[in-house]
Amino acid sequence: MTLYTLLSHIFPKRFGHKVFFAAFIGTHIPLLSFTVYVLQSSDDLARYAPDFGLILLATLLGTALTLAAMHALLTPLYRINQAMDHYERRGEVHRLPEQFVDEMGEVMRQVNRLVFHVDSSLSRLNHEATTDPLTGLLNRKGLLDRIRGIKEGALLVLDLNRFKSINDTYGHRVGDDVLIRVAQCIQARVRQGGHDDSDDLIARWGGDEFLVILKHSSESTARNKAEDIERAVRESFASTQISPRPTVSIGIQMLSGLQFSTALDRADSAMYANKSKRSLQLVHGGVTA
């Protein structure tokens, strides 16, 4: 590291310049040696002029060829630097060539392994951080990350009715199965699968509450979609022995440029209003909620 440290004082930012400087000095040793020899051994410098010219020409040509070759040999190092910089700035992985068996080839293979390992680990950690492990839907963080910039469409808040009673009666395992099936009912009735900006967003917001963002949806479309989901959940549990059978109450709020927190509060209030209305209907029908 001594020479590298010394040359870093001269060329602090470019490794290639350090290499070129060392190559330049090395290729000029014959010319310098001949010059010193002539100056010390003869007073008739004109006699050595042709030899000096030939050596000078050969030295300059050799220097040019050496520097060009050194630049070409440093290409893998430049490629490594570009790949790492590209990944750091854009998060895109560019695989380096792996067919070489020398030290630089091994370095490129190690860089590939490192970058792909880091990228895989970050993807896994991001998935775990933004995904509900039970249903596979987005979790609260995942939805908040994805809704940035969404100003139009409809927000649906879905809450399971009497879910606590189901949990208390049948246990958390049955309760988890109910949540998974409800999530599947929602997924089957919204735009999913393209993994692009046209996909609607579904999240388990917490406990037995789900949120759906219907992108580019009108109010009538949102109401129809909510009715489809309610019906799908009801039909999904029609033949089960679970009592009370799982149903959902849904609140709808058009985004219309609102802050998400405002839209969520309004949709939440609409959902609780629907839940209360349902409870009153059940009581009037002779069934307690």
BARO-48800 format. One record per residue (C-alpha): x, y, z; residue in one letter. Coordinates in Angstrom, 1 decimal, always signed. Example, Ala and Ser with C-alpha at 12.3 -4.5 7.8 and 13.67 -1.06 7.14 Angstrom:
2
<atom <+12.3, -4.5, +7.8>, "A">;
<atom <+13.7, -1.1, +7.1>, "S">;
REM end
This chain:
289
<atom <+0.0, +0.0, +0.0>, "M">;
<atom <+3.0, +2.3, +0.3>, "T">;
<atom <+3.2, +3.2, -3.4>, "L">;
<atom <-0.5, +3.5, -3.7>, "Y">;
<atom <-0.5, +5.8, -0.7>, "T">;
<atom <+2.2, +8.0, -2.2>, "L">;
<atom <+0.5, +8.2, -5.5>, "L">;
<atom <-2.8, +9.1, -3.9>, "S">;
<atom <-1.3, +12.4, -2.9>, "H">;
<atom <-0.6, +13.1, -6.6>, "I">;
<atom <-3.8, +11.5, -8.1>, "F">;
<atom <-6.3, +11.3, -5.2>, "P">;
<atom <-9.4, +10.5, -7.3>, "K">;
<atom <-8.3, +8.3, -10.2>, "R">;
<atom <-6.8, +4.9, -9.9>, "F">;
<atom <-6.1, +4.8, -13.6>, "G">;
<atom <-3.9, +7.8, -13.4>, "H">;
<atom <-1.8, +6.1, -10.8>, "K">;
<atom <-1.3, +3.1, -13.0>, "V">;
<atom <-0.5, +5.3, -16.1>, "F">;
<atom <+2.0, +7.3, -14.1>, "F">;
<atom <+3.8, +4.2, -13.0>, "A">;
<atom <+3.7, +2.8, -16.6>, "A">;
<atom <+5.0, +6.1, -17.9>, "F">;
<atom <+8.0, +6.1, -15.6>, "I">;
<atom <+8.7, +2.5, -16.4>, "G">;
<atom <+8.7, +3.0, -20.1>, "T">;
<atom <+11.0, +6.0, -19.9>, "H">;
<atom <+13.8, +4.2, -17.9>, "I">;
<atom <+15.7, +3.2, -21.1>, "P">;
<atom <+15.6, +6.8, -22.5>, "L">;
<atom <+16.7, +8.3, -19.1>, "L">;
<atom <+19.5, +5.7, -18.8>, "S">;
<atom <+20.8, +6.4, -22.3>, "F">;
<atom <+20.7, +10.2, -21.7>, "T">;
<atom <+22.6, +9.9, -18.4>, "V">;
<atom <+25.2, +7.6, -20.1>, "Y">;
<atom <+25.7, +10.0, -23.0>, "V">;
<atom <+26.1, +13.0, -20.7>, "L">;
<atom <+28.7, +11.3, -18.6>, "Q">;
<atom <+30.7, +9.5, -21.2>, "S">;
<atom <+31.1, +11.9, -24.1>, "S">;
<atom <+31.5, +15.6, -24.9>, "D">;
<atom <+30.4, +15.0, -28.5>, "D">;
<atom <+26.6, +14.8, -28.1>, "L">;
<atom <+26.0, +15.3, -31.8>, "A">;
<atom <+27.4, +11.9, -32.5>, "R">;
<atom <+24.7, +10.3, -30.4>, "Y">;
<atom <+21.9, +12.3, -31.9>, "A">;
<atom <+20.6, +9.6, -34.3>, "P">;
<atom <+20.6, +7.0, -31.5>, "D">;
<atom <+19.0, +9.4, -29.1>, "F">;
<atom <+16.3, +10.2, -31.7>, "G">;
<atom <+15.6, +6.5, -32.3>, "L">;
<atom <+15.4, +5.7, -28.6>, "I">;
<atom <+13.1, +8.7, -28.1>, "L">;
<atom <+10.8, +7.6, -30.9>, "L">;
<atom <+10.7, +4.0, -29.6>, "A">;
<atom <+10.0, +5.3, -26.1>, "T">;
<atom <+7.2, +7.5, -27.1>, "L">;
<atom <+5.6, +4.7, -29.2>, "L">;
<atom <+6.1, +2.2, -26.4>, "G">;
<atom <+4.6, +4.6, -23.9>, "T">;
<atom <+1.5, +5.2, -26.1>, "A">;
<atom <+1.0, +1.4, -26.6>, "L">;
<atom <+1.6, +0.7, -22.9>, "T">;
<atom <-0.9, +3.3, -21.8>, "L">;
<atom <-3.5, +2.1, -24.3>, "A">;
<atom <-3.0, -1.5, -23.2>, "A">;
<atom <-3.2, -0.5, -19.5>, "M">;
<atom <-6.5, +1.4, -20.1>, "H">;
<atom <-7.9, -1.7, -21.9>, "A">;
<atom <-6.8, -4.0, -19.0>, "L">;
<atom <-8.5, -1.7, -16.5>, "L">;
<atom <-11.8, -2.0, -18.3>, "T">;
<atom <-13.1, -4.7, -15.8>, "P">;
<atom <-12.3, -2.3, -12.9>, "L">;
<atom <-14.3, +0.4, -14.7>, "Y">;
<atom <-17.2, -2.0, -15.3>, "R">;
<atom <-17.2, -3.0, -11.6>, "I">;
<atom <-17.4, +0.6, -10.6>, "N">;
<atom <-20.2, +1.4, -13.0>, "Q">;
<atom <-22.2, -1.7, -11.9>, "A">;
<atom <-21.9, -0.8, -8.3>, "M">;
<atom <-22.8, +2.9, -8.9>, "D">;
<atom <-25.7, +1.9, -11.1>, "H">;
<atom <-27.1, -0.4, -8.4>, "Y">;
<atom <-26.6, +2.2, -5.7>, "E">;
<atom <-28.4, +4.9, -7.6>, "R">;
<atom <-31.1, +3.0, -9.4>, "R">;
<atom <-31.4, -0.3, -7.6>, "G">;
<atom <-30.8, -2.2, -10.9>, "E">;
<atom <-28.5, -5.2, -11.0>, "V">;
<atom <-26.1, -5.5, -13.9>, "H">;
<atom <-24.3, -8.8, -14.1>, "R">;
<atom <-20.6, -8.7, -14.8>, "L">;
<atom <-18.9, -11.2, -17.1>, "P">;
<atom <-17.8, -14.4, -15.3>, "E">;
<atom <-15.9, -16.4, -17.9>, "Q">;
<atom <-12.5, -15.1, -16.9>, "F">;
<atom <-10.3, -17.2, -14.5>, "V">;
<atom <-7.7, -14.8, -13.4>, "D">;
<atom <-7.7, -12.6, -10.3>, "E">;
<atom <-9.9, -9.9, -11.9>, "M">;
<atom <-12.3, -12.5, -13.1>, "G">;
<atom <-12.6, -13.8, -9.5>, "E">;
<atom <-13.2, -10.3, -8.3>, "V">;
<atom <-16.1, -9.8, -10.8>, "M">;
<atom <-17.6, -13.1, -9.7>, "R">;
<atom <-17.4, -12.1, -6.1>, "Q">;
<atom <-19.0, -8.7, -6.9>, "V">;
<atom <-21.8, -10.5, -8.7>, "N">;
<atom <-22.4, -12.8, -5.7>, "R">;
<atom <-22.3, -9.9, -3.3>, "L">;
<atom <-24.7, -7.7, -5.3>, "V">;
<atom <-27.2, -10.4, -6.0>, "F">;
<atom <-27.1, -11.5, -2.3>, "H">;
<atom <-27.6, -8.0, -1.1>, "V">;
<atom <-30.4, -7.4, -3.6>, "D">;
<atom <-32.1, -10.6, -2.7>, "S">;
<atom <-31.9, -9.9, +1.0>, "S">;
<atom <-33.2, -6.3, +0.5>, "L">;
<atom <-36.1, -7.6, -1.6>, "S">;
<atom <-37.0, -10.2, +1.0>, "R">;
<atom <-36.7, -7.7, +3.9>, "L">;
<atom <-38.8, -5.2, +2.0>, "N">;
<atom <-41.4, -7.9, +1.2>, "H">;
<atom <-41.6, -8.9, +4.8>, "E">;
<atom <-41.8, -5.3, +6.0>, "A">;
<atom <-44.7, -4.5, +3.6>, "T">;
<atom <-46.7, -7.7, +3.5>, "T">;
<atom <-49.1, -9.2, +6.0>, "D">;
<atom <-47.7, -12.7, +6.7>, "P">;
<atom <-51.2, -14.3, +7.2>, "L">;
<atom <-53.1, -13.2, +4.1>, "T">;
<atom <-50.2, -12.2, +1.8>, "G">;
<atom <-51.8, -8.8, +1.3>, "L">;
<atom <-50.1, -5.5, +1.8>, "L">;
<atom <-49.8, -4.5, +5.5>, "N">;
<atom <-50.2, -0.9, +6.8>, "R">;
<atom <-46.7, +0.2, +5.8>, "K">;
<atom <-47.0, -1.5, +2.4>, "G">;
<atom <-50.2, +0.4, +1.5>, "L">;
<atom <-48.9, +3.7, +2.7>, "L">;
<atom <-45.8, +3.2, +0.5>, "D">;
<atom <-47.9, +2.4, -2.5>, "R">;
<atom <-50.6, +5.1, -2.3>, "I">;
<atom <-48.2, +8.0, -2.7>, "R">;
<atom <-49.4, +10.1, -5.7>, "G">;
<atom <-52.8, +8.5, -5.9>, "I">;
<atom <-55.4, +11.3, -5.8>, "K">;
<atom <-58.4, +9.8, -7.6>, "E">;
<atom <-60.5, +6.7, -7.2>, "G">;
<atom <-62.3, +5.2, -4.2>, "A">;
<atom <-61.3, +4.0, -0.8>, "L">;
<atom <-63.1, +1.1, +0.7>, "L">;
<atom <-62.9, +0.2, +4.4>, "V">;
<atom <-64.0, -3.4, +5.2>, "L">;
<atom <-64.6, -4.7, +8.7>, "D">;
<atom <-65.7, -8.2, +9.7>, "L">;
<atom <-68.9, -8.3, +11.7>, "N">;
<atom <-68.8, -10.2, +15.0>, "R">;
<atom <-65.3, -11.5, +14.4>, "F">;
<atom <-64.4, -11.4, +18.1>, "K">;
<atom <-67.3, -13.8, +18.7>, "S">;
<atom <-65.9, -16.2, +16.1>, "I">;
<atom <-62.4, -16.0, +17.6>, "N">;
<atom <-63.7, -16.6, +21.1>, "D">;
<atom <-65.9, -19.5, +20.1>, "T">;
<atom <-63.7, -21.4, +17.6>, "Y">;
<atom <-60.2, -20.2, +18.5>, "G">;
<atom <-57.6, -18.2, +16.6>, "H">;
<atom <-56.8, -20.9, +14.0>, "R">;
<atom <-60.4, -20.7, +12.7>, "V">;
<atom <-60.3, -17.0, +13.0>, "G">;
<atom <-57.1, -16.9, +10.8>, "D">;
<atom <-58.8, -19.1, +8.2>, "D">;
<atom <-61.7, -16.7, +8.1>, "V">;
<atom <-59.4, -13.8, +7.5>, "L">;
<atom <-57.6, -15.6, +4.8>, "I">;
<atom <-60.8, -16.5, +3.0>, "R">;
<atom <-62.1, -13.0, +3.2>, "V">;
<atom <-58.8, -11.7, +1.8>, "A">;
<atom <-59.2, -14.2, -1.1>, "Q">;
<atom <-62.8, -13.0, -1.7>, "C">;
<atom <-61.6, -9.4, -2.0>, "I">;
<atom <-58.7, -10.3, -4.3>, "Q">;
<atom <-61.0, -12.2, -6.6>, "A">;
<atom <-63.1, -9.0, -7.2>, "R">;
<atom <-60.6, -6.3, -7.8>, "V">;
<atom <-57.9, -5.7, -10.4>, "R">;
<atom <-54.9, -7.7, -9.5>, "Q">;
<atom <-52.1, -9.7, -11.1>, "G">;
<atom <-50.6, -7.1, -13.5>, "G">;
<atom <-48.3, -5.7, -10.9>, "H">;
<atom <-48.5, -2.3, -12.5>, "D">;
<atom <-50.1, +1.1, -11.9>, "D">;
<atom <-53.5, -0.1, -13.0>, "S">;
<atom <-53.7, -2.7, -10.2>, "D">;
<atom <-56.0, -1.9, -7.3>, "D">;
<atom <-54.5, -2.0, -3.8>, "L">;
<atom <-55.6, -4.3, -1.0>, "I">;
<atom <-54.2, -4.3, +2.5>, "A">;
<atom <-55.0, -5.9, +5.8>, "R">;
<atom <-55.0, -2.6, +7.8>, "W">;
<atom <-55.0, -4.4, +11.1>, "G">;
<atom <-56.9, -7.1, +13.0>, "G">;
<atom <-60.1, -7.8, +11.1>, "D">;
<atom <-60.1, -4.6, +9.0>, "E">;
<atom <-59.1, -4.4, +5.3>, "F">;
<atom <-58.6, -1.5, +3.0>, "L">;
<atom <-59.1, -1.4, -0.8>, "V">;
<atom <-58.0, +1.4, -3.1>, "I">;
<atom <-60.0, +1.2, -6.4>, "L">;
<atom <-57.9, +3.3, -8.8>, "K">;
<atom <-59.7, +5.4, -11.4>, "H">;
<atom <-63.1, +4.2, -10.1>, "S">;
<atom <-66.4, +6.2, -10.1>, "S">;
<atom <-68.7, +6.2, -7.1>, "E">;
<atom <-71.2, +3.9, -8.8>, "S">;
<atom <-68.5, +1.4, -9.7>, "T">;
<atom <-67.2, +1.5, -6.1>, "A">;
<atom <-70.6, +0.8, -4.7>, "R">;
<atom <-71.1, -2.1, -7.1>, "N">;
<atom <-67.7, -3.4, -6.2>, "K">;
<atom <-68.5, -3.2, -2.5>, "A">;
<atom <-71.8, -5.1, -3.0>, "E">;
<atom <-69.9, -7.8, -5.0>, "D">;
<atom <-67.4, -8.2, -2.1>, "I">;
<atom <-70.1, -8.3, +0.5>, "E">;
<atom <-72.0, -10.9, -1.5>, "R">;
<atom <-68.8, -13.0, -2.2>, "A">;
<atom <-67.9, -13.1, +1.5>, "V">;
<atom <-71.5, -14.1, +2.4>, "R">;
<atom <-71.6, -16.8, -0.2>, "E">;
<atom <-68.1, -18.1, +0.7>, "S">;
<atom <-69.3, -18.9, +4.2>, "F">;
<atom <-72.8, -20.0, +3.4>, "A">;
<atom <-72.1, -23.7, +3.7>, "S">;
<atom <-69.8, -23.5, +6.8>, "T">;
<atom <-70.7, -24.6, +10.3>, "Q">;
<atom <-69.3, -21.3, +11.7>, "I">;
<atom <-71.9, -19.3, +13.7>, "S">;
<atom <-72.4, -16.5, +13.4>, "P">;
<atom <-71.4, -16.7, +9.7>, "R">;
<atom <-68.8, -14.1, +8.7>, "P">;
<atom <-70.0, -11.0, +6.9>, "T">;
<atom <-68.4, -7.6, +6.2>, "V">;
<atom <-69.5, -4.0, +6.6>, "S">;
<atom <-68.0, -1.6, +4.1>, "I">;
<atom <-67.6, +2.1, +4.1>, "G">;
<atom <-66.8, +4.0, +0.9>, "I">;
<atom <-65.1, +7.4, +0.3>, "Q">;
<atom <-64.1, +8.9, -3.0>, "M">;
<atom <-60.5, +10.2, -2.9>, "L">;
<atom <-61.1, +13.3, -5.0>, "S">;
<atom <-57.8, +14.8, -4.1>, "G">;
<atom <-58.3, +14.4, -0.4>, "L">;
<atom <-55.5, +13.6, +2.0>, "Q">;
<atom <-55.4, +9.9, +2.7>, "F">;
<atom <-56.0, +10.4, +6.4>, "S">;
<atom <-59.1, +12.5, +5.8>, "T">;
<atom <-60.5, +10.0, +3.3>, "A">;
<atom <-59.7, +7.1, +5.7>, "L">;
<atom <-61.6, +8.9, +8.6>, "D">;
<atom <-64.7, +9.4, +6.4>, "R">;
<atom <-64.6, +5.9, +5.0>, "A">;
<atom <-64.2, +4.5, +8.5>, "D">;
<atom <-67.2, +6.6, +9.7>, "S">;
<atom <-69.3, +5.3, +6.8>, "A">;
<atom <-68.3, +1.7, +7.6>, "M">;
<atom <-69.4, +2.1, +11.2>, "Y">;
<atom <-72.6, +3.6, +10.1>, "A">;
<atom <-73.3, +0.6, +7.9>, "N">;
<atom <-72.3, -1.7, +10.8>, "K">;
<atom <-74.7, +0.0, +13.1>, "S">;
<atom <-77.5, -0.1, +10.6>, "K">;
<atom <-76.9, -3.9, +10.1>, "R">;
<atom <-76.9, -4.4, +13.9>, "S">;
<atom <-80.3, -2.6, +14.1>, "L">;
<atom <-81.7, -4.7, +11.3>, "Q">;
<atom <-80.5, -7.9, +13.1>, "L">;
<atom <-82.1, -6.9, +16.3>, "V">;
<atom <-85.4, -6.0, +14.7>, "H">;
<atom <-85.3, -9.4, +13.0>, "G">;
<atom <-85.0, -11.1, +16.3>, "G">;
<atom <-81.3, -11.8, +16.2>, "V">;
<atom <-78.8, -10.0, +18.5>, "T">;
<atom <-75.7, -8.7, +16.9>, "A">;
REM end
